[in-house]
Every structure is written in structure tokens, then in C-alpha cells.
Amino acid sequence: MELMKEKYTKLLLGEDMSGSGKGVCTAVAISNAITNLYATVFGTCHRLQPLPPEKKAMWNREMDCLLSICEYIVQFSPKLQAMPDGSTHDVMATSPRSDILINLPALEKLETMLLDILDSFDKADFWYVEQRKQSFSDSMKSFQRSEDKWWLPEPCVPDSGLSDCLHQELQHKRDQASQIHKMAMEINSGILSEMQVPLSFIETLPKSGKMSVGDAIYRYMSSGDQFSPDHLLNFLNLSSEHEALEIADRVEAAMYVWRRKASMTLMVTKWENVTELNADGDKNLILASRARSLLLYLKQRFPGLSQTTLDTSKIQYNKDIGQAILESYSRVLESLAYNIVSWIDDVLIADGNARKGHNIRMQKQEFSKLSPQQY
């Protein structure tokens, strides 16, 4: 009870414990609370195994409290109410807000599925070792992790690899987690697209979309009737998430420039029938649509991509509590799903290495059994 009092006090004070009113708005405070809770519960989890009971209880308890706020976010709509004398009167009825009604149950289901996947690894045929404590025999049954993940534990499997049944089960769970990641990402993108674009971001937009994306990308996006985001990404040959994020920021800024120009052109053409302006408006709409497609493909190709400048700005200046809850909830589930896929991939790689080593050893044994006449 005391812990929950402390949590709600921080939310009400906007994380400003001095009480001077200099804290963040309630929406940002709740978003930060969900993000920090995820970091506390899952931040030290780097293995395919069930959550410790105390952390799982903490997650369920605090998320239930934070999500319960959505029960009081409603929309009003007129409704006919029958009176005792048989007459009817218009009254304002309340119902859950549509975005919460649709997205919150979906996110809760995705969360349950992700936790079920982790719970299913309570008795696994693989194990983990810390790299510094790794023996030579263990290193032969694991895989060499990239240098940027040197601190993570490495999965190990039996000498002959995992059974075919377990291998298929792992692949199935990987596919399931990958689908959950895509659904969480779609919900998160939808919520972010509904958030108001901050004035501070609009003020930093370049004068033209071409200036933002550069000549090469603009030429590719504006030429021809057919546009392939996949081909453009292949042409760019992005080698790191840092490069991908830089391109995403530039494309997103250009998209909003083209959208603004298209809307301004539409307003002018309502008063003046100018064919040339109509053509410019159509071109800007097409470019904005292609920019959005490119962003979606970019996020699919780099699923671990950090938030863009606009996304970060929207979250920072957002004041809608319902959107703050849905955005942060979908974001942490997206992160968890991505991590589970990555952890399963690590085990599958270790299994592949073990199977190759086992096959080589078997071939050597068969070769050693051959008599000199059979060489």
C-alpha cells in the first residue's frame, strides 16, 4: 500500500517532488512510469526463462494500477432514454473511448502471449553461461557473440544439438513472437500518428522536402508511377541502425513538409480553380504517401530502430493521458517481443553450430573406421 501511495504521489506531482508545480504533465509522468517499470522488471532479463515470481507480481500489480486509469477515460454520446411516463428524452451517455476500447484489450492479449512464451521455457534443454566463465567445451556448443553484446550470457546446447521437435518448437515460438512484435509496432505507429505534432518540431522543418531527403532520394521518390521502398533501401545500402535512424528522421521531416504543402494547396484550390495548383497538391500527396511507405519498410528492416526525432517530440509534449498509456504500453511490449525473437535466434544459432560440429565428428569417426584398402 505504501509503495502504491508513493507511485501515485509521483504521478500527481509530475515527478517534481518539491511540489512547486515544475514537474511534467500527467500524461508524460504516466508514460515514464510504464517505461521505468518495464526497465525495472525486464531490464536485467537476457535469457529465455520465466520471470522471477517477485518481478512478475510487481509487473502485474503496478500495470493493473496504471491501466486502470483507462476505465475512467470515456467519451460522451447522445442517447434516447425511456421515461416512466412513456416519453423519451435525449441524455448524454458515457462509453469507453474508441481508441482505448480497440487497442487496450489487444495489447493485454499480446502481453499475456509474450509472458506465456517466457513461461514455456521453465524446463529447457539448453542453458546459459557467462562469457567470462565459459569453459572450452561450452564455447564449442555456443556461438561467438558480436562485440557489442559481449556482456550478455551465451546459450549452450547439448553436443549433438537440440532435438528436431524442440528445434521446431523454438522456430514456432520465434514466429509467434515476431508476429506479436509486428502487431505491437503497428498499434504503436497508429497511436503516434494520432498524436498532435508539436509546434517545436514544425518550426524546425526545412522549406522543402527535397532539402530534407537530399537529391538522390528525392529523385528516386519523384520519378515514375511505380515506387518500391524495398529497392530504394537496397540502393541506400544502410549498414547500421544509426544510418537508418538518420534517414528515418530526414524522410519523416520531408513527409510532413509535403503534407503541409498539400493541405495548403487544397485550401487555395477551394477558392480558385487552378489546375497547376491541383497538380502540385497531388504531387505532394504522392510524395508524402511514398515517404510513409519508406518509413514503414525502414522500421521493418531495422526492427530495433530507436524512436525518430518526431516520435520523441510527440511523446515529450503529449498531454492526452489515454494516448500516453497506449503508446508506452505498446512500446514496451514491442521491445519485449523483439528481445524474445533475438534470444530465440541466439539459441537457434548455437543449435546450428552444435549440429555442424556433431556432423563433422561423426564423419571423422566413420572415416577413421575405414581400412587402408578402403581409402
C-alpha positions as CSV (number, residue, x, y, z in Angstrom):
1,M,0.0,0.0,0.0
2,E,2.8,2.4,0.9
3,L,4.6,1.6,-2.4
4,M,1.4,2.4,-4.4
5,K,0.9,5.7,-2.5
6,E,4.4,6.7,-3.4
7,K,3.8,5.8,-7.1
8,Y,0.6,7.8,-7.3
9,T,2.2,10.7,-5.4
10,K,4.9,10.9,-8.1
11,L,2.3,10.9,-10.8
12,L,0.3,13.7,-9.2
13,L,3.4,15.8,-8.6
14,G,4.6,15.2,-12.2
15,E,7.8,13.7,-10.8
16,D,8.6,17.1,-9.2
17,M,9.0,16.1,-5.5
18,S,9.4,19.8,-4.5
19,G,5.7,20.3,-5.2
20,S,6.4,23.6,-6.8
21,G,4.5,22.7,-10.0
22,K,7.5,22.5,-12.2
23,G,7.0,18.8,-13.0
24,V,6.0,17.2,-16.2
25,C,2.3,16.9,-17.2
26,T,0.3,13.8,-16.1
27,A,0.5,12.1,-19.5
28,V,4.3,12.2,-19.6
29,A,4.5,11.1,-15.9
30,I,2.4,8.0,-16.7
31,S,4.3,7.3,-19.8
32,N,7.6,7.5,-17.9
33,A,6.1,5.3,-15.1
34,I,5.3,2.5,-17.6
35,T,8.7,2.8,-19.3
36,N,10.6,2.8,-15.9
37,L,8.5,-0.2,-14.7
38,Y,9.5,-2.2,-17.8
39,A,13.1,-1.3,-17.3
40,T,13.0,-2.4,-13.6
41,V,11.2,-5.7,-14.4
42,F,12.7,-6.7,-17.7
43,G,15.9,-4.7,-17.8
44,T,18.1,-7.5,-16.4
45,C,16.3,-10.3,-18.2
46,H,18.6,-11.6,-21.0
47,R,17.5,-15.3,-21.1
48,L,14.7,-17.4,-22.3
49,Q,13.2,-18.3,-18.9
50,P,10.1,-17.4,-16.8
51,L,10.1,-14.1,-15.0
52,P,11.1,-14.4,-11.3
53,P,7.8,-14.6,-9.3
54,E,8.5,-11.4,-7.4
55,K,9.1,-9.4,-10.6
56,K,6.1,-10.9,-12.3
57,A,3.9,-10.0,-9.3
58,M,5.4,-6.5,-9.4
59,W,4.7,-6.1,-13.1
60,N,1.1,-7.3,-12.8
61,R,0.3,-5.2,-9.7
62,E,1.7,-1.9,-11.0
63,M,0.5,-2.3,-14.6
64,D,-3.0,-3.1,-13.3
65,C,-3.0,0.2,-11.4
66,L,-1.6,2.2,-14.3
67,L,-4.0,0.7,-16.8
68,S,-7.0,1.1,-14.5
69,I,-6.8,4.8,-15.4
70,C,-8.3,3.9,-18.8
71,E,-11.5,2.8,-17.1
72,Y,-12.3,6.4,-16.3
73,I,-11.4,7.8,-19.8
74,V,-14.7,7.9,-21.6
75,Q,-16.5,9.7,-24.5
76,F,-20.0,11.2,-24.3
77,S,-22.6,10.5,-26.9
78,P,-26.4,11.3,-27.1
79,K,-28.7,8.5,-26.3
80,L,-32.5,8.2,-26.1
81,Q,-33.7,7.2,-22.6
82,A,-37.3,6.0,-22.0
83,M,-39.0,7.7,-19.1
84,P,-41.6,6.1,-16.7
85,D,-44.5,8.0,-18.5
86,G,-43.5,6.5,-21.8
87,S,-41.8,9.6,-23.2
88,T,-38.2,9.7,-24.4
89,H,-35.5,12.2,-23.7
90,D,-32.0,12.8,-25.1
91,V,-29.4,12.1,-22.5
92,M,-25.6,12.1,-22.7
93,A,-24.3,8.5,-22.2
94,T,-20.7,7.5,-21.5
95,S,-18.8,4.8,-23.2
96,P,-15.1,3.8,-23.3
97,R,-13.1,6.0,-25.7
98,S,-12.8,4.2,-29.1
99,D,-9.0,4.1,-29.3
100,I,-8.8,2.6,-25.8
101,L,-11.7,0.2,-26.4
102,I,-10.0,-1.2,-29.5
103,N,-6.3,-1.1,-28.5
104,L,-6.1,-1.8,-24.8
105,P,-7.7,-5.4,-24.9
106,A,-5.4,-6.2,-27.9
107,L,-2.3,-5.1,-26.0
108,E,-3.3,-7.0,-22.9
109,K,-3.7,-10.1,-25.0
110,L,-0.3,-9.6,-26.6
111,E,1.3,-9.2,-23.2
112,T,-0.3,-12.4,-22.0
113,M,1.1,-14.2,-25.1
114,L,4.6,-12.9,-24.5
115,L,4.7,-13.9,-20.8
116,D,3.3,-17.3,-21.8
117,I,6.2,-17.8,-24.2
118,L,8.7,-17.0,-21.4
119,D,6.9,-19.3,-19.0
120,S,7.1,-22.1,-21.5
121,F,10.9,-22.2,-21.0
122,D,10.8,-23.3,-17.4
123,K,12.3,-26.7,-18.4
124,A,14.6,-26.2,-21.4
125,D,17.2,-28.4,-23.0
126,F,19.6,-25.5,-23.3
127,W,21.4,-23.4,-20.7
128,Y,23.4,-20.2,-20.4
129,V,26.9,-19.3,-19.4
130,E,28.6,-16.0,-18.7
131,Q,31.3,-15.4,-21.3
132,R,34.0,-14.8,-18.7
133,K,33.1,-18.1,-17.0
134,Q,32.8,-20.1,-20.2
135,S,34.8,-23.3,-20.5
136,F,36.3,-24.6,-23.7
137,S,33.7,-27.3,-24.0
138,D,30.9,-24.8,-23.5
139,S,32.3,-22.5,-26.2
140,M,32.2,-25.3,-28.7
141,K,28.5,-25.7,-28.0
142,S,27.6,-22.0,-28.1
143,F,28.4,-19.3,-30.6
144,Q,30.6,-16.2,-30.7
145,R,28.5,-13.2,-29.9
146,S,29.3,-9.9,-31.6
147,E,31.4,-7.4,-29.6
148,D,28.6,-5.0,-28.9
149,K,26.9,-7.8,-26.9
150,W,29.9,-9.1,-25.1
151,W,28.3,-8.7,-21.7
152,L,25.2,-10.9,-22.4
153,P,25.1,-14.6,-21.4
154,E,25.5,-17.1,-24.2
155,P,23.2,-20.0,-24.8
156,C,24.7,-23.5,-24.9
157,V,23.1,-26.7,-26.2
158,P,24.0,-30.5,-26.0
159,D,26.9,-31.8,-28.1
160,S,24.6,-33.1,-30.8
161,G,22.3,-30.1,-30.8
162,L,18.6,-29.9,-29.8
163,S,16.1,-32.5,-30.8
164,D,14.2,-31.9,-34.0
165,C,11.0,-31.5,-32.0
166,L,12.4,-28.8,-29.8
167,H,14.0,-27.0,-32.7
168,Q,10.6,-26.8,-34.5
169,E,9.0,-25.7,-31.2
170,L,11.6,-22.9,-30.9
171,Q,11.0,-21.8,-34.5
172,H,7.3,-21.7,-33.9
173,K,7.7,-19.6,-30.8
174,R,10.0,-17.3,-32.7
175,D,7.4,-16.8,-35.5
176,Q,4.8,-16.1,-32.8
177,A,6.9,-13.5,-31.1
178,S,7.8,-11.9,-34.4
179,Q,4.1,-11.6,-35.2
180,I,3.4,-10.1,-31.8
181,H,6.3,-7.6,-32.4
182,K,4.7,-6.5,-35.7
183,M,1.2,-6.1,-34.1
184,A,2.6,-4.1,-31.2
185,M,4.6,-1.9,-33.7
186,E,1.5,-1.3,-35.8
187,I,-0.5,-0.3,-32.7
188,N,2.3,2.0,-31.6
189,S,2.7,3.6,-35.0
190,G,-1.1,4.2,-35.1
191,I,-1.1,5.9,-31.7
192,L,1.8,8.0,-32.6
193,S,0.2,9.1,-35.9
194,E,-2.8,10.3,-33.9
195,M,-0.7,12.4,-31.5
196,Q,-0.5,16.1,-32.2
197,V,2.7,17.3,-33.9
198,P,4.4,19.7,-31.5
199,L,5.0,23.3,-32.7
200,S,8.6,23.0,-31.8
201,F,9.0,20.3,-34.5
202,I,7.1,22.2,-37.1
203,E,9.3,25.2,-36.6
204,T,12.4,23.1,-37.4
205,L,11.1,21.7,-40.7
206,P,13.0,22.7,-43.8
207,K,11.5,24.7,-46.6
208,S,11.2,21.8,-48.9
209,G,11.1,18.0,-48.7
210,K,13.8,17.8,-51.2
211,M,16.2,19.7,-48.9
212,S,15.4,17.2,-46.2
213,V,15.9,13.9,-48.0
214,G,18.6,15.0,-50.5
215,D,18.8,14.9,-54.3
216,A,19.4,11.2,-54.7
217,I,16.4,10.0,-52.5
218,Y,14.1,12.7,-53.9
219,R,14.9,11.8,-57.5
220,Y,14.1,8.2,-56.8
221,M,10.8,9.1,-54.9
222,S,9.6,11.5,-57.5
223,S,10.3,9.6,-60.7
224,G,7.9,7.3,-62.4
225,D,4.5,5.9,-61.4
226,Q,5.9,2.8,-59.7
227,F,7.7,3.3,-56.4
228,S,9.5,0.5,-54.5
229,P,10.6,1.3,-50.9
230,D,12.5,-2.0,-50.9
231,H,14.5,-1.1,-54.0
232,L,15.3,2.3,-52.6
233,L,16.6,0.8,-49.3
234,N,18.7,-1.6,-51.3
235,F,20.1,1.3,-53.2
236,L,20.9,3.2,-50.0
237,N,22.7,0.1,-48.6
238,L,22.3,1.1,-45.0
239,S,24.8,-0.7,-42.8
240,S,23.8,0.3,-39.3
241,E,20.9,1.4,-37.2
242,H,22.5,4.8,-36.8
243,E,22.4,5.4,-40.5
244,A,18.8,4.0,-40.7
245,L,17.7,6.4,-37.9
246,E,19.2,9.4,-39.7
247,I,17.4,8.5,-42.9
248,A,14.1,8.0,-41.0
249,D,14.4,11.4,-39.4
250,R,15.0,13.1,-42.8
251,V,12.2,11.2,-44.6
252,E,9.7,11.9,-41.7
253,A,10.5,15.6,-41.8
254,A,10.0,15.6,-45.6
255,M,6.7,13.7,-45.2
256,Y,5.3,16.5,-43.0
257,V,6.6,19.2,-45.3
258,W,4.8,17.6,-48.3
259,R,1.6,17.0,-46.2
260,R,1.5,20.7,-45.1
261,K,2.1,21.9,-48.7
262,A,-0.7,19.5,-50.0
263,S,-3.2,20.8,-47.3
264,M,-2.3,24.4,-48.1
265,T,-2.8,23.8,-51.8
266,L,-6.1,22.2,-51.1
267,M,-7.3,25.3,-49.2
268,V,-6.3,27.6,-52.0
269,T,-8.0,25.4,-54.7
270,K,-11.2,25.5,-52.8
271,W,-11.4,29.2,-53.7
272,E,-9.6,29.2,-57.0
273,N,-9.9,26.6,-59.7
274,V,-6.3,26.4,-60.7
275,T,-5.2,23.3,-62.5
276,E,-1.5,23.9,-61.8
277,L,-2.1,24.1,-58.1
278,N,-4.1,20.9,-58.1
279,A,-1.2,19.1,-59.8
280,D,1.2,20.3,-57.2
281,G,-1.1,19.2,-54.4
282,D,-1.5,15.8,-56.0
283,K,2.3,15.5,-56.3
284,N,2.9,16.4,-52.7
285,L,0.3,13.9,-51.5
286,I,2.0,11.2,-53.6
287,L,5.4,12.1,-52.2
288,A,4.0,12.1,-48.6
289,S,2.4,8.7,-49.2
290,R,5.7,7.3,-50.6
291,A,7.6,8.7,-47.6
292,R,5.3,7.0,-45.2
293,S,5.7,3.7,-47.1
294,L,9.5,4.1,-46.9
295,L,9.3,4.7,-43.2
296,L,7.3,1.5,-42.6
297,Y,9.7,-0.6,-44.7
298,L,12.7,1.0,-42.9
299,K,11.2,0.0,-39.5
300,Q,10.5,-3.5,-40.7
301,R,14.1,-3.9,-42.0
302,F,15.5,-2.5,-38.7
303,P,13.1,-3.7,-36.1
304,G,15.3,-2.5,-33.2
305,L,15.3,1.1,-34.6
306,S,15.2,3.8,-32.0
307,Q,12.4,6.4,-31.9
308,T,12.7,9.2,-34.5
309,T,13.0,12.8,-33.5
310,L,9.3,13.4,-34.2
311,D,8.2,10.4,-32.1
312,T,10.3,11.5,-29.2
313,S,9.0,15.0,-29.5
314,K,5.4,13.8,-29.7
315,I,5.8,11.7,-26.5
316,Q,7.5,14.6,-24.7
317,Y,4.8,17.2,-25.5
318,N,1.8,14.9,-25.5
319,K,-0.9,15.8,-22.9
320,D,-3.5,13.1,-23.8
321,I,-3.4,10.5,-20.9
322,G,-5.1,7.8,-22.9
323,Q,-2.7,8.1,-25.8
324,A,0.3,8.2,-23.4
325,I,-0.8,4.9,-21.8
326,L,-1.4,3.1,-25.1
327,E,1.8,4.4,-26.7
328,S,4.1,3.5,-23.8
329,Y,2.3,0.1,-23.2
330,S,2.7,-0.9,-26.9
331,R,6.3,0.4,-27.0
332,V,7.4,-1.8,-24.1
333,L,5.6,-4.8,-25.5
334,E,7.3,-4.2,-28.8
335,S,10.6,-4.1,-27.1
336,L,9.9,-7.3,-25.2
337,A,8.8,-9.2,-28.3
338,Y,11.9,-8.0,-30.2
339,N,14.1,-9.2,-27.3
340,I,12.4,-12.6,-27.3
341,V,13.0,-13.1,-31.0
342,S,16.6,-12.1,-30.5
343,W,17.1,-14.6,-27.7
344,I,15.5,-17.4,-29.6
345,D,17.7,-16.6,-32.6
346,D,20.8,-16.9,-30.3
347,V,19.7,-20.4,-29.3
348,L,19.0,-21.4,-32.9
349,I,22.4,-20.2,-33.9
350,A,24.0,-22.2,-31.1
351,D,22.0,-25.2,-32.1
352,G,23.1,-24.9,-35.7
353,N,26.8,-24.7,-34.7
354,A,26.4,-27.7,-32.4
355,R,24.8,-29.8,-35.2
356,K,27.5,-28.9,-37.6
357,G,30.2,-29.9,-35.1
358,H,28.4,-33.1,-34.4
359,N,28.2,-34.0,-38.1
360,I,31.9,-33.3,-38.5
361,R,32.8,-35.5,-35.6
362,M,30.6,-38.3,-36.9
363,Q,32.2,-38.1,-40.4
364,K,35.6,-38.3,-38.8
365,Q,34.6,-41.3,-36.8
366,E,33.3,-43.0,-39.9
367,F,36.4,-42.1,-41.8
368,S,38.7,-43.5,-39.0
369,K,36.9,-46.9,-39.2
370,L,37.8,-47.3,-42.8
371,S,40.6,-49.8,-43.5
372,P,43.7,-48.7,-45.5
373,Q,42.3,-50.6,-48.5
374,Q,39.1,-48.5,-48.5
375,Y,40.9,-45.1,-48.6
